Amino acid sequence: MEPEKRGKAAGVDNPKARLTKELRKQAGKWLSARREAAGMTQAQLAEQVGYRYYTFVSQVEGGHGRVPSEHFEQWADCVGVPHQEFARQLLRFYEPDVYRLLFPGDGGLPA
């Protein structure tokens, strides 16, 4: 497949795909900052949450993955963020349309 067609098929030229990618990166930065503020390494967080490999934390912080919703509470506890705040922030990054519907006066997309 030609690179041009491959890019379009992968959603590279899709504005929504670009936004999703950018929001995942922002989420990763937010998560990394919370972890560092808690004085934890990626390996320590992975162990506390129950992941076999710290590389999963690295992937999430790099914007290449998402924190599974079933792990929000554990992750929030590890980094010292209240559960609701943690879930709200990740909803803002991971599902901006849903966030906007639930919190219409909050400005929607993260800065």
C-alpha positions as CSV (number, residue, x, y, z in Angstrom):
1,M,0.0,0.0,0.0
2,E,1.3,3.5,-0.8
3,P,2.3,5.6,2.2
4,E,-0.3,8.2,1.3
5,K,-3.2,5.7,1.3
6,R,-1.8,3.9,4.4
7,G,-1.8,7.2,6.3
8,K,-5.5,7.9,5.4
9,A,-6.5,4.4,6.3
10,A,-4.8,4.7,9.7
11,G,-6.7,7.9,10.4
12,V,-3.7,10.2,10.2
13,D,-5.6,12.7,8.0
14,N,-8.6,12.5,10.3
15,P,-9.0,15.5,12.6
16,K,-10.7,13.4,15.3
17,A,-7.9,10.9,15.2
18,R,-5.3,13.7,15.6
19,L,-7.3,15.1,18.5
20,T,-7.5,11.7,20.2
21,K,-3.7,11.2,19.8
22,E,-3.0,14.7,21.2
23,L,-5.4,14.2,24.2
24,R,-3.8,10.8,25.0
25,K,-0.4,12.6,25.1
26,Q,-1.8,15.2,27.4
27,A,-3.3,12.5,29.6
28,G,0.0,10.8,29.7
29,K,1.7,14.0,30.8
30,W,-0.9,14.6,33.5
31,L,-0.5,11.0,34.8
32,S,3.3,11.3,34.8
33,A,3.2,14.5,36.7
34,R,0.8,12.9,39.3
35,R,3.1,9.9,39.7
36,E,6.2,12.0,40.0
37,A,4.5,14.2,42.6
38,A,3.7,11.1,44.6
39,G,7.4,10.1,44.5
40,M,6.9,6.9,42.5
41,T,8.7,5.3,39.7
42,Q,6.9,3.7,36.8
43,A,7.9,0.3,38.1
44,Q,6.6,1.1,41.6
45,L,3.3,2.2,40.2
46,A,3.0,-0.8,38.0
47,E,3.6,-3.1,41.0
48,Q,1.1,-1.3,43.2
49,V,-1.6,-1.4,40.6
50,G,-0.8,-5.0,39.7
51,Y,0.6,-4.8,36.3
52,R,3.2,-7.4,35.4
53,Y,5.4,-5.0,33.4
54,Y,6.2,-1.3,34.1
55,T,6.2,-0.7,30.4
56,F,2.4,-0.5,30.4
57,V,2.7,2.6,32.6
58,S,5.3,3.9,30.2
59,Q,3.0,3.4,27.3
60,V,0.1,5.1,29.0
61,E,2.3,8.1,30.0
62,G,3.7,8.3,26.5
63,G,0.2,8.6,25.1
64,H,0.1,5.1,23.5
65,G,-2.5,3.6,25.8
66,R,-5.2,4.3,28.3
67,V,-5.7,3.5,32.0
68,P,-8.4,0.8,32.0
69,S,-11.4,2.2,33.8
70,E,-11.4,-0.8,36.2
71,H,-8.0,0.4,37.4
72,F,-8.9,4.1,38.0
73,E,-9.4,3.7,41.8
74,Q,-6.1,1.8,42.3
75,W,-4.1,4.2,40.1
76,A,-5.7,7.2,41.9
77,D,-4.9,5.8,45.3
78,C,-1.3,5.3,44.3
79,V,-0.8,8.8,43.1
80,G,-2.8,10.5,45.8
81,V,-5.6,11.9,43.7
82,P,-9.3,11.6,44.9
83,H,-11.1,9.0,42.8
84,Q,-13.7,11.4,41.4
85,E,-11.0,13.9,40.3
86,F,-9.0,11.2,38.7
87,A,-11.9,9.8,36.8
88,R,-13.1,13.2,35.7
89,Q,-9.7,14.2,34.4
90,L,-9.3,11.0,32.5
91,L,-12.8,11.3,31.1
92,R,-11.9,14.8,29.9
93,F,-8.9,13.4,28.0
94,Y,-10.2,10.0,26.9
95,E,-13.9,10.9,26.1
96,P,-14.1,14.7,25.5
97,D,-17.6,14.5,23.9
98,V,-19.0,12.6,26.9
99,Y,-17.2,15.0,29.3
100,R,-18.7,18.0,27.6
101,L,-22.2,16.5,27.9
102,L,-21.8,15.7,31.6
103,F,-20.0,19.0,32.5
104,P,-21.2,21.6,30.0
105,G,-20.0,24.7,31.9
106,D,-16.5,23.3,32.4
107,G,-14.9,24.3,29.1
108,G,-14.6,20.8,27.7
109,L,-11.2,20.1,26.2
110,P,-8.1,20.3,28.4
111,A,-5.7,23.2,27.8
